[in-house]
């Protein structure tokens, strides 16, 4: 199960080959396009959660094209990352003003890439659910409402349940959960996920989260 879909706009950038391989090995679905002009086509094909665009300081006009595509396309649910080997402040400001969510200066380590992506995914916009349902999450007040009862959870338990709630038909593996929710995910034991799941069930109900044997957890279908 992939953590998220990533679209690489690389202009035949050799450095992106190793990044693409690393991301795929980390359970991301990766699609590559040779130029930003293919963004319009590829964005709908791969349903990208994250778009990573490589630019050079001598080719800043790509930011104008990029900005126009953002205005024309429904990219509000995709995070945009600009990558460049140039670290000039003006270039970074231009990228962020054009709509980028983050700016990476190369060279950048695999460990840092995964942490920066994990931080972005934590900001992923949850899908809207019917508040008349017997169970829903109130993101504005950071609480759970079940059968009309308001239930408060500690931060990490709330984030875990919210993650499952954001994609109720999807099974999240323990490895996916820790990579998305923990900054220092490499230090988190799998048992930690199980303990949080148990505590959530104790507070919200055993019929809230379903264990998929050998795969992970998902929200029970409402």
C-alpha positions in Angstrom: 0.0 0.0 0.0 1.5 3.3 -1.1 1.7 6.2 1.5 1.0 8.8 -1.2 1.3 9.5 -4.9 4.3 11.7 -6.0 4.7 13.4 -9.4 8.3 14.3 -10.3 8.8 17.1 -12.9 12.5 16.7 -13.6 13.4 17.8 -17.1 15.6 14.7 -17.5 17.3 15.5 -14.2 19.7 12.6 -13.4 19.6 13.3 -9.7 15.9 12.5 -9.6 16.5 8.9 -10.7 18.0 8.1 -7.3 15.3 10.1 -5.5 12.6 8.2 -7.5 14.0 4.9 -6.5 14.3 5.8 -2.9 10.7 7.1 -2.7 9.4 3.9 -4.4 11.4 1.8 -1.9 9.7 3.8 0.9 6.2 2.8 -0.4 5.4 5.9 -2.4 3.9 5.7 -5.9 6.1 7.8 -8.2 5.3 9.1 -11.6 7.9 11.1 -13.6 7.4 13.8 -16.3 10.2 15.3 -18.3 8.8 18.9 -18.3 6.4 21.1 -16.5 4.3 21.3 -19.7 3.3 17.7 -19.0 1.9 18.6 -15.6 -1.6 19.1 -17.0 -1.6 15.6 -18.4 0.2 13.8 -15.6 -1.6 15.4 -12.6 -4.9 13.7 -13.5 -3.3 10.4 -14.5 -1.5 9.8 -11.2 -3.8 11.7 -8.8 -0.7 13.3 -7.2 -0.6 14.1 -3.5 2.8 15.8 -3.9 4.4 17.4 -7.0 8.2 17.9 -6.9 9.5 20.3 -9.6 13.2 20.8 -10.4 14.3 24.2 -11.6 17.5 26.0 -12.3 18.1 29.7 -11.4 18.7 30.4 -15.0 15.2 29.1 -15.9 13.0 31.0 -13.5 10.4 31.5 -16.2 9.3 27.9 -15.3 7.8 29.5 -12.2 5.5 31.6 -14.4 4.3 28.5 -16.2 4.0 26.7 -12.9 1.9 29.5 -11.4 -0.4 29.6 -14.5 -1.0 25.8 -14.2 -1.9 26.2 -10.5 -4.5 28.8 -11.4 -5.9 26.7 -14.2 -5.9 23.3 -12.5 -7.4 21.9 -9.3 -4.1 21.5 -7.5 -5.4 22.7 -4.1 -5.2 19.2 -2.7 -1.6 18.6 -3.9 1.5 19.9 -2.1 4.1 21.5 -4.4 7.8 21.2 -3.7 10.4 23.1 -5.7 13.9 21.6 -5.8 17.1 23.4 -7.0 20.8 23.3 -6.5 20.7 27.1 -6.3 20.0 28.5 -2.8 19.6 32.2 -3.5 17.0 33.7 -1.2 15.3 35.5 -4.1 14.7 32.2 -6.0 13.2 30.6 -2.9 10.9 33.6 -2.4 9.8 33.5 -6.0 9.0 29.8 -5.8 7.0 30.2 -2.6 5.2 33.2 -4.0 4.3 31.2 -7.1 2.5 28.6 -4.9 5.1 26.2 -3.7 4.6 24.7 -0.2 8.3 23.9 0.3 11.7 24.6 -1.3 14.6 22.1 -1.2 18.2 23.0 -1.8 20.3 20.2 -3.3 22.1 18.1 -2.3 19.5 16.8 0.1 19.7 13.5 1.9 17.1 10.7 1.7 16.5 11.0 5.4 15.7 14.7 5.2 13.5 14.2 2.1 11.3 11.6 3.9 11.0 13.9 6.9 10.0 16.9 4.9 7.4 14.9 2.9 6.1 13.4 6.2 5.7 16.9 7.6 3.7 18.0 4.5 1.4 14.9 4.6 0.5 15.7 8.2 -1.1 18.9 6.7 -3.2 16.9 4.2 -6.7 18.3 4.1 -9.3 15.8 5.4 -12.3 14.9 3.4 -15.6 16.3 4.4 -18.0 14.0 6.1 -21.7 14.4 7.0 -21.9 15.8 10.5 -25.3 14.2 10.9 -23.5 10.8 11.0 -23.3 8.9 14.3 -19.5 9.3 14.1 -17.4 12.1 12.8 -14.3 14.2 13.6 -14.6 17.9 14.4 -11.2 19.2 13.1 -11.9 22.8 14.3 -12.2 21.7 17.9 -9.9 18.6 17.7 -12.4 16.2 19.1 -14.5 13.1 18.2 -18.3 13.1 18.1 -19.9 9.7 18.5 -23.6 9.3 19.0 -23.8 12.9 20.0 -21.1 12.5 22.7 -17.9 14.6 22.4 -14.8 12.6 23.0 -11.3 14.3 23.5 -8.2 12.4 22.6 -4.5 13.1 23.2 -2.8 14.7 20.2 -1.2 11.5 18.7 -4.3 9.4 19.2 -6.4 12.1 17.5 -3.9 12.4 14.6 -4.0 8.6 14.1 -7.7 8.3 14.1 -8.0 11.4 11.8 -5.5 9.7 9.4 -7.7 6.6 9.2 -10.8 8.8 8.9 -9.3 10.8 6.0 -9.4 7.6 3.8 -12.0 5.2 5.3 -11.7 2.6 2.6 -7.9 2.4 2.8 -5.8 0.0 4.9 -2.9 1.8 6.5 0.1 -0.4 7.5 1.9 0.2 10.8 4.9 1.4 8.8 2.8 4.0 6.9 1.3 5.3 10.1 4.5 5.9 11.8 6.1 7.5 8.8 3.3 9.9 8.4 2.6 10.8 12.0 6.0 10.7 13.7 9.0 13.0 12.9 11.5 10.4 14.3 9.6 7.5 12.7 12.8 5.3 12.5 12.8 5.2 16.3 9.2 4.3 16.7 8.4 0.6 17.4 5.5 -1.1 15.7 4.0 -1.9 19.1 3.7 1.8 19.7 1.0 1.9 16.9 -0.8 -1.0 18.5 -0.9 0.7 21.9 -2.4 3.9 20.4 -5.0 1.8 18.5 -5.9 0.0 21.7 -6.3 3.3 23.6 -8.5 4.8 20.9 -10.7 1.8 21.0 -11.1 2.1 24.7 -12.3 5.7 24.4 -14.2 5.7 21.1 -15.3 2.0 20.9 -14.0 -1.3 19.7 -16.1 -1.0 16.5 -14.2 2.1 15.4 -11.0 0.7 14.0 -10.8 -2.6 12.1 -7.6 -4.8 12.2 -6.8 -6.2 8.8 -4.7 -9.3 9.6 -1.2 -9.0 8.2 -1.8 -5.6 6.6 -2.7 -3.0 9.2 -5.7 -0.9 10.2 -8.6 0.9 8.6 -11.7 2.7 9.8 -14.8 0.5 10.1 -17.2 1.3 7.2 -20.0 3.5 8.5 
